[in-house]
Every structure is written in C-alpha cells, then in structure tokens.
Amino acid sequence: MILETDRLLLREMQISDLDALLLVLGDAESMRYYPKPFDREMVQKWIDRHRHNYAQHGVGLWAMVLKATGEVIGDCGLVWQEVEGHQELEIGYHVRRDQQMQGYATEAASACQNYAFNVLGCCVGVAHRRHRVISLIRPENIPSRRVAEKNGLKIVQETLWRDIPHYIYAVQR
Ligand SMILES: CC(C)(COP(=O)(O)OP(=O)(O)OC[C@H]1O[C@@H](n2cnc3c(N)ncnc32)[C@H](O)[C@@H]1OP(=O)(O)O)[C@@H](O)C(=O)NCCC(=O)NCCS
C-alpha cells in the first residue's frame, strides 16, 4: 500500500486488476477526451507500463481502492513525463464513471501531491530544478480541470503534447 486517505487506498496495480481497470479505462463516455477508450490489450499494457514505472522510478499510477468495499474504482498517481524537453512529475487520475462526482479523484490527487512534495521532496535534484508537480489536461476536459483547480493547480502554459493542445496545470512546492 502506498497511500491512504479517508475513503481510499492507493496500491500498486497488478495484472489481476485488469477487469476492474477495463471498466474504468474502457468507458467510451468517460474517456471521450482520449484518442479512444482502452481495450483489454491496452489496459494490459497500461498495467505493465506502470509496474515498470514502479520498478524504475518508485512511482506510477496506482490502483485506487474504495475502502468501504475493497473494489478498484480507478487509478491515481505520479508519472514522470517529458514536456517541452523537461522531465516533469505529473499527477494523473481516472475514476469509474458510476463512481464519479463524489470527490474521489480530488481526494486521491491531493494525497499524491503531498506525497510528491513531502516524501519524494519533489523535485529537488531534477535537472531543471522546478519544484512543482503538473497535470497535462485538454482544455475541454472540464472535470479534470476542476480536480486540478480544487487542489490548487493553476494553468501556467498551453502546449502541444502528443500533438494535441493541452494546458499545463502546475503547483509549486
Ligand atoms: C477527471 C475524473 C478523474 C474526475 O473524477 P471524479 O472522482 O469525478 O472527480 P471529483 O468528484 O473529485 O471532482 C470532479 C469535479 O468536476 C466537476 N464536473 C464534472 N463534470 C462536469 C461538467 N460536465 N461540467 C462542469 N463541472 C463538472 C464536478 O462538479 C466536480 O467539481 P466540484 O467539486 O467543484 O463540483 C473523471 O471524470 C474521469 O475519470 N475522467 C476520465 C479520465 C480523465 O479524463 N482523466 C484525466 C486526464 S487529464
């Protein structure tokens, strides 16, 4: 287990989470700001990628577990991304559609932000020495922007990321 909040646990994803994460990432309406919803193979690669991130960087997107029921209802965590030639630590999140609008993404992302600053000491020692965490968010993704804003992130720049316009939301240490 990596983090605990009032209602959630964040722990490493495992291949046995595939079905639960497919319900989250495979939902076409929820994932409308992504190029396409994930299929089973994409979710498998997603889990592999984040397990590689844990081993390589000590962080990644973690499985979001609802304490009340023990079920995996999403993911949230920290991912190193290359943005305009710099390594930046991004907070990311996905919540299953029937569990949205209850503050879970905001609660989990807030815990990840505290972890980045207080446990990782983010981001002292990184080449550009920006002591900040970011979220890359498409302008039309209002729910994601609200989560960032509720946790104190502000738009600092607009950028083309993976050929798609994104806002860089950031909060300083
Ligand atoms: C973004 C996402 C994780 C938010 O999860 P969540 O648990 O519902 O988030 P929260 O409940 O903490 O907060 C959502 C906020 O967005 C607001 N919101 C949601 N839909 C909205 C809409 N259509 N218009 C305006 N506000 C909206 C909610 O009202 C809430 O804000 P509030 O507390 O001020 O009322 C979820 O929508 C999701 O999984 N989306 C698909 C994946 C994704 O886009 N991830 C982010 C990639 S950058």
The ligand as an ORCA input file, in Angstrom:
! r2SCAN-3c Opt
* xyz 0 1
  C     -11.451     13.537    -14.288
  C     -12.041     12.473    -13.356
  C     -10.934     11.567    -12.847
  C     -12.698     13.188    -12.154
  O     -13.075     12.171    -11.210
  P     -14.125     12.479    -10.024
  O     -13.874     11.496     -8.942
  O     -15.488     12.583    -10.593
  O     -13.647     13.941     -9.584
  P     -14.165     14.794     -8.330
  O     -15.503     14.258     -7.902
  O     -13.067     14.837     -7.347
  O     -14.329     16.239     -8.972
  C     -14.957     16.430    -10.230
  C     -15.292     17.894    -10.418
  O     -15.624     18.122    -11.785
  C     -16.909     18.732    -11.854
  N     -17.535     18.322    -13.101
  C     -17.698     17.077    -13.566
  N     -18.344     17.114    -14.754
  C     -18.542     18.411    -15.030
  C     -19.151     19.112    -16.115
  N     -19.636     18.458    -17.166
  N     -19.182     20.463    -16.084
  C     -18.687     21.142    -15.022
  N     -18.086     20.530    -13.958
  C     -18.043     19.191    -13.981
  C     -17.613     18.227    -10.634
  O     -18.747     19.016    -10.336
  C     -16.503     18.321     -9.599
  O     -16.264     19.650     -9.215
  P     -16.952     20.307     -7.903
  O     -16.488     19.514     -6.719
  O     -16.441     21.710     -7.912
  O     -18.439     20.212     -8.068
  C     -13.121     11.625    -14.076
  O     -14.049     12.485    -14.679
  C     -12.524     10.700    -15.116
  O     -12.135      9.591    -14.814
  N     -12.454     11.159    -16.396
  C     -11.859     10.324    -17.446
  C     -10.344     10.216    -17.328
  C      -9.675     11.587    -17.422
  O     -10.042     12.443    -18.218
  N      -8.627     11.753    -16.583
  C      -7.862     12.973    -16.528
  C      -6.916     13.064    -17.684
  S      -6.105     14.656    -17.718
*
